[in-house]
């Protein structure tokens, strides 16, 4: 059996990691449209042309070096005491209910703890669903743990590329991403179908299980057999017992507001849940938030004033249109940070005041910058030049500052090397607020500084107040008195 030959001085673990990199690149697929019109179909094809024999060789090598590691029975992981307790309790709960929600606060090690629980169960095949940016970190933990089971780690968007049957455990990372209501999201529907095809143990992971409303719990668990809400045929019937339904007016039309979930939702989930907070884990981090204001440039002040008054600003070649309240809010959100997306679809940097302010005040520090709109990244690149990077690998291996899109960078990564976090702009999501601000947290770090850069008179203050008000939807999960 032909495999990749061992490099002199390389251990089995080193060869396994090297082959995993090869396999990840060579197995990368892209979607291509085949056919025309209604008959058109989307097919997944390998991104890079590779001989089948070479592809088989790489895949064999991954399995070979993994087996060699297992024969050695070595592990580089030493679980903390609280993780050992959660692993034992989690395995016990799973054997009783076949379903566990691991609600552990950010940075307490819920991913690694879930891998330990899988080891306790004595299973063979584990499927770990996560965000794309988190895959390498999770696979690194799996390699260090060196368990006896096989694990496939893949992002949610690529679920269709893996076998739909044959899994003993399905782990859903950042499970709150399935919490849309009143209608389930596509991800929630896909996961429900996957659950129905496998008699698998299910582990859900999140540090912010219900960031916006307790109602977000329903579609996270509705596809799991025996979940506490299985007697309700849909979300609306669930609301009959668990939600205070109110009316709200949108464009003078009365509509039902289903966001008023009761705390009894958490009580119903208690037999299936293990909660653990940073405080219980021994974290003594003081996260200090600072709001810094910049003066709007004359250009931005004039454009926003005209847009509020006329709902349209016409230039020589482009148009900024805000003909609905939602579009007006979105355009102002962009403009106060110096960028805009025109009606044509083109984007432009109108002002670099925020980017220059960040560079002038934090340029001598190694920081993490969160931006919201793509054009904001371009503004940062123009100001920072080659002192800015966008990958965790380059950030950890250099003295450069990293820029991350707030939704993509809020989960599954650690910015422990950063001196501070700086927000170029703020996202509307409470999930983004709670998870991204904890990216620096480690047990050893006693203090963290988070800086918000707002424009005087801008929209950012109002967004900040709105997401901050949703604090209890996250904090209540970690109250032991509930």
C-alpha positions as CSV (number, residue, x, y, z in Angstrom):
1,X,0.0,0.0,0.0
2,X,1.6,3.2,-1.2
3,X,1.6,6.2,1.3
4,X,3.5,9.5,1.6
5,X,7.0,8.6,2.7
6,X,8.1,9.7,6.2
7,X,10.3,12.8,6.3
8,X,13.5,12.3,8.2
9,X,13.0,13.3,11.9
10,X,9.2,13.6,11.6
11,X,7.0,11.9,14.2
12,X,3.7,10.2,13.3
13,X,1.8,13.3,14.6
14,X,3.9,15.6,12.4
15,X,3.3,13.4,9.3
16,X,-0.4,13.2,10.1
17,X,-0.7,17.0,10.3
18,X,1.3,17.4,7.1
19,X,-0.9,14.9,5.2
20,X,-4.0,16.5,6.6
21,X,-2.9,19.8,5.0
22,X,-2.3,18.0,1.6
23,X,-5.7,16.3,1.9
24,X,-7.6,19.5,2.7
25,X,-6.1,21.3,-0.3
26,X,-6.5,18.4,-2.8
27,X,-10.1,17.6,-1.6
28,X,-11.3,21.2,-1.9
29,X,-14.4,21.4,-4.0
30,X,-16.2,24.1,-5.9
31,X,-19.8,24.3,-7.1
32,X,-20.3,24.5,-10.9
33,X,-23.6,25.1,-12.7
34,X,-24.2,22.4,-15.3
35,X,-26.9,22.9,-18.0
36,X,-29.3,25.7,-18.7
37,X,-32.6,27.0,-17.5
38,X,-34.8,24.8,-15.3
39,X,-32.7,21.8,-16.2
40,X,-29.6,23.4,-14.7
41,X,-28.0,21.7,-11.7
42,X,-25.2,22.6,-9.3
43,X,-22.5,20.0,-9.1
44,X,-19.5,19.8,-6.7
45,X,-16.2,19.3,-8.4
46,X,-12.6,19.2,-7.2
47,X,-11.1,22.7,-7.4
48,X,-7.7,21.4,-8.4
49,X,-6.9,18.8,-11.0
50,X,-5.3,15.8,-9.3
51,X,-4.7,12.3,-10.5
52,X,-7.0,9.9,-8.7
53,X,-4.1,7.7,-7.7
54,X,-2.4,10.6,-6.0
55,X,-5.6,11.6,-4.2
56,X,-6.0,8.1,-2.9
57,X,-2.4,8.0,-1.7
58,X,-2.9,11.2,0.3
59,X,-6.2,9.9,1.9
60,X,-4.6,6.6,2.7
61,X,-1.6,8.4,4.3
62,X,-3.9,10.4,6.6
63,X,-5.5,7.2,7.9
64,X,-2.2,5.4,8.2
65,X,-0.4,8.0,10.3
66,X,-3.5,8.5,12.4
67,X,-3.6,4.7,13.2
68,X,0.1,4.8,14.0
69,X,-0.6,7.6,16.5
70,X,-3.3,5.6,18.1
71,X,-1.1,2.5,18.4
72,X,1.2,4.6,20.5
73,X,-1.7,5.7,22.6
74,X,-0.2,9.1,23.2
75,X,-2.2,12.3,24.0
76,X,-0.9,15.8,24.4
77,X,-4.1,16.9,26.2
78,X,-4.5,17.3,30.0
79,X,-8.1,18.2,30.8
80,X,-8.8,20.6,33.6
81,X,-10.6,19.3,36.7
82,X,-13.9,21.0,35.8
83,X,-13.6,19.6,32.2
84,X,-13.2,16.1,33.6
85,X,-16.3,16.6,35.7
86,X,-18.3,17.9,32.7
87,X,-17.1,15.0,30.5
88,X,-18.2,12.4,33.1
89,X,-21.6,14.2,33.7
90,X,-22.1,14.8,30.0
91,X,-21.5,11.1,29.0
92,X,-24.0,10.1,31.8
93,X,-26.7,12.5,30.5
94,X,-26.2,11.4,26.9
95,X,-26.6,7.7,27.8
96,X,-29.9,8.6,29.4
97,X,-31.3,11.1,26.9
98,X,-29.0,10.8,23.8
99,X,-29.1,14.6,23.7
100,X,-26.9,17.1,25.5
101,X,-26.7,20.9,25.3
102,X,-23.2,22.0,26.4
103,X,-23.7,25.7,27.3
104,X,-20.2,26.7,28.4
105,X,-19.2,30.4,28.3
106,X,-16.6,31.5,25.7
107,X,-13.0,30.3,26.2
108,X,-13.9,27.6,28.8
109,X,-13.0,24.8,26.4
110,X,-16.4,23.5,25.3
111,X,-15.0,22.1,22.0
112,X,-12.3,20.1,23.7
113,X,-14.7,19.0,26.4
114,X,-17.1,17.6,23.8
115,X,-14.3,15.6,22.2
116,X,-13.6,14.1,25.7
117,X,-17.3,13.2,26.1
118,X,-17.2,11.4,22.7
119,X,-14.2,9.3,24.1
120,X,-16.3,8.4,27.2
121,X,-19.1,7.1,24.9
122,X,-16.8,4.6,23.2
123,X,-18.1,5.4,19.7
124,X,-16.5,5.0,16.3
125,X,-17.6,7.7,14.0
126,X,-18.1,11.4,15.0
127,X,-19.3,14.2,12.9
128,X,-18.3,17.7,14.0
129,X,-20.2,20.6,12.3
130,X,-18.7,24.1,12.8
131,X,-17.7,27.4,11.2
132,X,-15.1,27.2,8.4
133,X,-12.6,29.3,10.3
134,X,-12.7,27.0,13.3
135,X,-12.0,23.7,11.5
136,X,-8.2,23.8,11.7
137,X,-8.3,24.6,15.5
138,X,-10.8,21.7,16.1
139,X,-8.7,19.3,14.1
140,X,-5.7,20.4,16.0
141,X,-7.4,19.5,19.3
142,X,-8.5,16.2,17.9
143,X,-4.9,15.3,16.9
144,X,-3.5,16.3,20.3
145,X,-6.2,14.3,22.1
146,X,-5.6,11.3,19.9
147,X,-8.9,9.5,20.7
148,X,-9.9,6.0,19.5
149,X,-12.8,7.3,17.3
150,X,-12.7,8.7,13.8
151,X,-13.9,12.3,13.4
152,X,-15.0,14.3,10.3
153,X,-14.9,18.0,10.8
154,X,-16.7,20.2,8.3
155,X,-18.5,23.5,8.0
156,X,-22.3,23.7,7.9
157,X,-22.3,24.9,4.3
158,X,-20.6,21.8,3.1
159,X,-22.8,19.2,4.9
160,X,-24.0,17.9,1.5
161,X,-20.5,16.7,0.7
162,X,-20.3,14.1,3.4
163,X,-22.1,10.8,4.0
164,X,-25.6,11.4,5.4
165,X,-25.7,8.2,7.4
166,X,-23.3,6.2,9.7
167,X,-22.6,8.7,12.4
168,X,-22.6,7.6,16.1
169,X,-22.3,11.2,17.4
170,X,-23.2,14.5,15.8
171,X,-21.7,17.6,17.4
172,X,-23.2,21.0,16.3
173,X,-20.9,23.8,17.2
174,X,-22.2,27.4,17.7
175,X,-25.7,25.9,17.8
176,X,-27.4,29.2,18.3
177,X,-26.9,29.7,14.6
178,X,-29.9,27.4,14.1
179,X,-32.2,29.6,16.3
180,X,-34.1,31.6,13.8
181,X,-37.9,31.9,14.4
182,X,-40.8,31.8,13.7
183,X,-39.7,29.9,10.6
184,X,-36.7,27.5,10.8
185,X,-33.6,28.5,8.8
186,X,-32.2,26.3,6.0
187,X,-29.4,25.2,8.4
188,X,-32.0,24.1,11.0
189,X,-33.9,22.1,8.4
190,X,-30.8,20.4,7.1
191,X,-29.6,19.5,10.6
192,X,-33.1,18.1,11.4
193,X,-32.9,15.9,8.3
194,X,-29.4,14.7,9.3
195,X,-30.7,13.8,12.8
196,X,-33.6,11.8,11.3
197,X,-31.2,9.7,9.2
198,X,-29.0,8.7,12.1
199,X,-29.7,7.2,15.5
200,X,-26.8,9.3,16.9
201,X,-26.0,10.9,20.1
202,X,-26.4,14.7,19.7
203,X,-24.2,17.3,21.4
204,X,-25.0,21.0,20.9
205,X,-22.4,23.6,21.8
206,X,-22.7,27.3,22.4
207,X,-21.4,30.0,24.7
208,X,-24.5,32.2,23.9
209,X,-27.4,29.8,23.5
210,X,-30.1,32.4,23.2
211,X,-28.5,35.8,22.6
212,X,-31.6,37.6,21.3
213,X,-34.6,35.7,22.8
214,X,-35.3,32.5,24.7
215,X,-37.4,31.5,21.7
216,X,-34.2,30.8,19.8
217,X,-34.0,27.5,21.6
218,X,-36.9,25.9,19.8
219,X,-35.4,25.4,16.3
220,X,-32.0,24.4,17.7
221,X,-33.6,21.3,19.2
222,X,-36.8,20.6,17.3
223,X,-35.1,18.0,15.1
224,X,-33.9,15.9,18.0
225,X,-35.9,12.9,19.1
226,X,-37.1,13.3,22.7
227,X,-36.4,17.0,23.0
228,X,-38.5,18.8,25.7
229,X,-40.7,20.5,23.0
230,X,-41.3,17.4,20.8
231,X,-45.1,17.4,21.6
232,X,-45.5,20.7,19.7
233,X,-46.0,20.2,15.9
234,X,-44.5,23.6,15.1
235,X,-43.2,26.8,16.6
236,X,-46.6,28.5,16.8
237,X,-48.0,25.7,19.0
238,X,-44.9,25.9,21.1
239,X,-45.7,29.6,21.6
240,X,-49.1,28.7,23.1
241,X,-47.3,27.6,26.3
242,X,-43.9,29.2,26.3
243,X,-44.2,32.7,24.7
244,X,-45.9,36.0,25.6
245,X,-47.1,36.9,22.2
246,X,-47.5,40.7,21.6
247,X,-48.5,42.9,18.7
248,X,-46.2,45.3,16.9
249,X,-46.8,47.7,14.0
250,X,-44.7,47.6,10.9
251,X,-45.7,50.2,8.2
252,X,-49.0,50.6,10.0
253,X,-49.8,46.9,9.8
254,X,-50.3,44.9,13.1
255,X,-48.1,41.8,13.3
256,X,-47.5,39.2,16.0
257,X,-44.2,39.5,17.9
258,X,-43.0,36.1,19.0
259,X,-39.8,37.2,20.8
260,X,-41.2,37.2,24.3
261,X,-40.0,33.7,25.3
262,X,-40.5,32.8,28.9
263,X,-37.7,31.6,31.3
264,X,-39.7,28.3,31.5
265,X,-38.0,27.4,28.2
266,X,-34.7,27.2,30.1
267,X,-36.3,25.2,32.9
268,X,-37.6,22.7,30.3
269,X,-34.1,22.4,28.8
270,X,-32.4,21.9,32.2
271,X,-32.4,18.0,32.2
272,X,-30.5,18.1,28.9
273,X,-28.1,21.0,29.7
274,X,-24.8,21.5,31.4
275,X,-24.0,25.1,32.0
276,X,-20.6,26.4,33.0
277,X,-19.4,30.0,33.3
278,X,-16.0,31.7,33.0
279,X,-16.2,32.6,36.7
280,X,-16.7,28.9,37.7
281,X,-13.7,28.0,35.5
282,X,-11.5,30.4,37.4
283,X,-11.4,33.2,34.9
284,X,-10.9,36.5,36.6
285,X,-10.9,38.7,33.5
286,X,-11.9,42.3,33.8
287,X,-13.2,43.2,30.3
288,X,-13.1,47.0,30.1
289,X,-15.1,48.6,27.4
290,X,-14.2,52.0,26.1
291,X,-16.2,54.2,23.6
292,X,-14.0,56.6,21.6
293,X,-15.6,59.2,19.4
294,X,-14.3,60.7,16.1
295,X,-15.6,63.9,14.5
296,X,-17.4,63.3,11.2
297,X,-15.6,64.8,8.2
298,X,-17.4,67.5,6.3
299,X,-18.0,65.1,3.5
300,X,-19.8,62.6,5.7
301,X,-21.7,65.3,7.6
302,X,-23.0,66.8,4.4
303,X,-24.0,63.5,2.7
304,X,-25.8,62.1,5.8
305,X,-27.7,65.4,6.3
306,X,-28.9,65.4,2.7
307,X,-29.8,61.7,2.8
308,X,-31.9,62.1,5.9
309,X,-33.7,65.0,4.3
310,X,-34.1,63.9,0.7
311,X,-33.6,60.1,1.0
312,X,-31.4,60.2,-2.1
313,X,-28.0,61.7,-2.9
314,X,-27.0,61.8,-6.6
315,X,-23.4,62.1,-7.8
316,X,-22.0,62.3,-11.3
317,X,-21.9,58.5,-11.7
318,X,-23.5,56.9,-8.6
319,X,-26.6,57.2,-6.5
320,X,-27.2,56.6,-2.8
321,X,-30.8,55.7,-2.3
322,X,-32.6,55.3,1.0
323,X,-36.3,55.1,0.0
324,X,-37.3,52.9,3.0
325,X,-36.6,53.2,6.7
326,X,-34.5,50.0,6.6
327,X,-32.4,51.2,3.7
328,X,-31.9,54.6,5.4
329,X,-30.7,52.9,8.5
330,X,-28.3,50.7,6.5
331,X,-26.9,53.6,4.5
332,X,-26.3,55.7,7.6
333,X,-24.7,52.7,9.2
334,X,-22.2,52.5,6.3
335,X,-21.7,56.3,5.9
336,X,-20.8,57.1,9.5
337,X,-17.9,54.7,9.2
338,X,-16.8,56.3,5.9
339,X,-18.0,53.8,3.3
340,X,-21.1,53.2,1.2
341,X,-22.6,50.8,-1.2
342,X,-24.2,52.6,-4.1
343,X,-27.5,51.6,-5.8
344,X,-25.4,50.1,-8.7
345,X,-23.9,47.6,-6.3
346,X,-20.5,49.3,-6.3
347,X,-18.8,50.2,-3.0
348,X,-16.5,53.1,-2.2
349,X,-14.4,54.6,0.6
350,X,-15.6,58.1,1.1
351,X,-13.6,58.9,4.2
352,X,-10.8,57.2,6.2
353,X,-11.1,59.1,9.4
354,X,-11.9,56.0,11.5
355,X,-9.1,54.0,9.9
356,X,-6.6,56.8,10.5
357,X,-7.8,57.3,14.1
358,X,-7.2,53.6,14.8
359,X,-3.7,53.7,13.3
360,X,-2.8,56.9,15.0
361,X,-3.9,55.6,18.5
362,X,-3.1,51.9,18.2
363,X,-0.4,51.7,15.5
364,X,2.3,50.7,18.0
365,X,0.2,47.8,19.4
366,X,-0.6,44.3,18.2
367,X,-4.4,44.5,18.1
368,X,-7.4,42.8,16.6
369,X,-9.8,45.0,14.5
370,X,-13.3,44.0,13.8
371,X,-15.0,45.6,10.8
372,X,-18.5,45.1,9.4
373,X,-18.5,46.1,5.7
374,X,-16.0,45.0,3.1
375,X,-15.0,48.5,2.1
376,X,-14.0,49.1,5.7
377,X,-11.3,46.5,5.3
378,X,-10.1,48.2,2.1
379,X,-9.8,51.5,4.1
380,X,-7.7,49.7,6.8
381,X,-5.4,48.2,4.2
382,X,-4.8,51.6,2.6
383,X,-3.9,53.1,6.0
384,X,-2.0,50.1,7.5
385,X,-0.3,48.8,4.4
386,X,1.7,45.6,5.0
387,X,1.3,46.0,8.8
388,X,-2.2,44.5,8.5
389,X,-3.1,40.8,8.0
390,X,-6.4,38.9,7.8
391,X,-5.4,35.4,8.9
392,X,-4.8,34.0,12.3
393,X,-1.7,32.1,11.3
394,X,0.0,35.3,10.1
395,X,-1.2,37.3,13.1
396,X,0.2,34.7,15.6
397,X,3.5,34.5,13.8
398,X,4.2,38.2,13.4
399,X,3.8,41.6,15.0
400,X,1.1,42.6,12.6
401,X,-2.4,43.8,13.4
402,X,-5.3,41.5,12.3
403,X,-8.6,42.7,10.7
404,X,-11.6,40.3,10.9
405,X,-15.1,40.7,9.6
406,X,-17.2,40.7,12.8
407,X,-19.6,37.9,11.9
408,X,-16.9,35.6,10.5
409,X,-14.4,36.3,13.3
410,X,-16.7,36.2,16.4
411,X,-16.7,32.5,16.9
412,X,-14.3,29.6,17.1
413,X,-11.0,31.6,17.1
414,X,-8.7,33.0,19.8
415,X,-7.0,36.4,19.7
416,X,-5.0,35.8,22.8
417,X,-2.0,37.4,21.2
418,X,-3.8,40.8,20.9
419,X,-3.0,43.7,23.2
420,X,-6.6,45.0,22.7
421,X,-9.7,44.6,20.5
422,X,-10.8,47.6,18.4
423,X,-14.2,47.8,16.7
424,X,-14.2,49.9,13.5
425,X,-17.9,49.4,13.4
426,X,-20.6,47.6,15.3
427,X,-22.9,44.8,14.2
428,X,-26.7,44.7,14.9
429,X,-26.4,41.2,16.4
430,X,-26.2,40.5,20.1
431,X,-24.4,37.3,19.2
432,X,-21.6,39.4,17.5
433,X,-21.4,41.6,20.6
434,X,-21.0,38.9,23.2
435,X,-18.9,36.4,21.3
436,X,-16.4,38.8,19.5
437,X,-15.6,40.8,22.6
438,X,-14.4,37.7,24.4
439,X,-11.9,36.6,21.7
440,X,-8.9,37.6,23.9
441,X,-10.1,35.9,27.0
442,X,-7.8,33.2,28.5
443,X,-7.5,31.9,32.1
444,X,-4.1,33.6,32.5
445,X,-5.2,37.1,31.2
446,X,-6.5,39.3,34.1
447,X,-7.5,42.3,32.1
448,X,-8.9,42.9,28.5
449,X,-9.6,46.2,26.8
450,X,-12.2,46.6,24.1
451,X,-12.5,49.9,22.2
452,X,-15.5,51.0,20.2
453,X,-14.8,53.7,17.6
454,X,-18.0,55.7,17.1
455,X,-18.8,58.8,15.0
456,X,-20.2,61.7,17.0
457,X,-23.9,62.0,16.1
458,X,-23.8,58.7,14.3
459,X,-26.0,55.6,14.5
460,X,-23.4,53.4,16.4
461,X,-24.5,54.6,19.9
462,X,-28.0,53.5,19.3
463,X,-27.0,50.0,18.0
464,X,-24.6,49.6,21.0
465,X,-27.4,50.4,23.5
466,X,-29.8,48.0,21.7
467,X,-27.4,44.9,21.8
468,X,-26.3,45.7,25.3
469,X,-29.9,45.5,26.5
470,X,-30.1,41.9,25.5
471,X,-27.6,40.9,28.1
472,X,-30.0,38.8,30.2
473,X,-30.8,36.4,27.4
474,X,-27.2,35.2,27.7
475,X,-26.4,35.7,31.3
476,X,-29.4,33.8,32.6
477,X,-28.1,30.5,31.1
478,X,-25.3,30.6,33.7
479,X,-27.3,31.4,36.8
480,X,-27.3,28.4,39.0
481,X,-30.4,29.5,40.9
482,X,-32.7,29.3,37.8
